[in-house]
């Protein structure tokens, strides 16, 4: 049963965000099918909110062409929660979230690695 569950293809929406930027994408079987990465345009008092709004907008555009079954966040958890709370992201905020990923600054290569990690299965064996 575990092998059959692990072998199932799943579509995952990825939202990676840190103060330095964001990367969003959709992955299927560990490969990105659509993605966008960017960085904040301006430094201002509400930079975190502006970054979250931009990331949410871009995620909405990327996710709209597909139907992610799960959402995986990575990077700064507070910022990821801000993205999830944005109106532009509301359609996907209720999807099941898989374990968050620890990622460095969100760039295209980091997003590609996150796609592989998000679609992999973590098996932990505990011996008595």
C-alpha positions in Angstrom: 0.0 0.0 0.0 2.8 2.4 0.8 4.5 1.8 -2.5 1.3 2.5 -4.4 0.7 5.7 -2.5 4.3 6.9 -3.1 4.0 6.1 -6.8 0.9 8.3 -7.3 1.6 11.4 -9.4 0.5 14.6 -7.6 0.3 18.2 -8.7 1.9 20.6 -6.1 1.7 24.3 -5.9 5.0 25.8 -4.6 5.3 29.1 -2.8 8.8 30.0 -1.7 9.3 33.4 -0.1 12.0 35.2 1.8 12.8 38.9 2.3 15.0 38.8 -0.8 12.3 37.6 -3.1 9.8 34.9 -4.1 9.5 31.9 -6.4 6.2 30.2 -7.2 5.5 27.2 -9.4 3.6 24.1 -10.1 5.3 20.7 -10.1 4.1 17.3 -11.3 6.2 14.2 -10.7 9.0 16.4 -9.4 9.3 18.6 -12.5 8.2 22.2 -12.8 5.4 22.8 -15.3 5.1 26.5 -14.7 7.1 29.0 -12.6 7.9 32.6 -11.8 10.6 34.1 -9.6 11.1 37.7 -8.6 12.4 40.1 -6.1 10.9 43.2 -4.4 11.1 46.3 -6.5 11.4 48.8 -3.7 12.4 49.0 -0.1 9.7 50.6 2.0 8.1 50.3 5.4 5.5 47.7 4.3 8.0 45.7 2.2 6.9 42.4 3.7 3.2 43.0 2.8 4.1 44.2 -0.7 6.3 41.1 -1.2 3.5 38.8 0.0 1.0 40.5 -2.3 3.2 40.2 -5.3 4.0 36.5 -4.6 0.3 35.8 -4.1 -0.6 37.5 -7.4 2.0 35.6 -9.3 1.0 32.3 -7.6 -2.5 33.0 -8.6 -1.5 33.5 -12.2 0.7 30.3 -12.2 -1.8 28.1 -10.3 -4.8 29.2 -12.4 -3.6 27.2 -15.4 -3.5 24.0 -13.4 -5.2 22.5 -10.4 -2.7 21.9 -7.6 -3.8 19.2 -5.2 -1.5 20.4 -2.5 0.5 23.5 -1.5 4.0 23.5 -0.3 5.6 26.5 1.2 9.2 27.2 1.9 11.5 29.9 3.2 10.2 32.4 5.8 7.1 30.9 7.4 5.7 34.2 8.5 5.9 35.5 4.9 4.4 32.3 3.6 1.5 32.8 5.9 1.1 36.4 4.7 1.0 35.1 1.1 -1.6 32.5 2.1 -3.7 35.3 3.6 -3.8 37.4 0.5 -7.0 37.8 -1.4 -5.2 36.8 -4.7 -4.3 33.5 -3.1 -7.7 32.7 -1.5 -8.7 30.1 -4.0 -5.7 27.9 -3.0 -5.5 28.8 0.7 -7.7 25.9 1.7 -5.7 23.2 -0.1 -3.9 20.7 2.1 -0.3 21.8 2.9 2.5 19.4 2.7 5.6 19.8 5.0 7.3 23.2 4.6 10.7 23.2 3.0 13.8 24.8 4.2 15.2 26.8 1.3 17.7 29.6 0.7 16.8 32.7 -1.3 14.1 31.7 -3.8 15.6 31.5 -7.2 14.8 29.4 -10.3 17.3 26.7 -9.3 16.1 26.6 -5.8 12.5 26.3 -7.0 13.5 23.3 -9.3 15.1 21.6 -6.3 12.0 22.3 -4.2 9.8 20.8 -6.9 11.8 17.5 -6.6 11.7 17.6 -2.8 8.0 18.4 -2.6 7.0 15.5 -4.8 9.3 13.0 -3.0 8.2 10.8 -0.2 9.8 11.0 3.2 10.2 7.7 4.9 11.3 7.6 8.5 12.1 4.2 10.0 12.2 4.1 13.8 13.7 1.0 15.4 12.7 0.0 18.9 
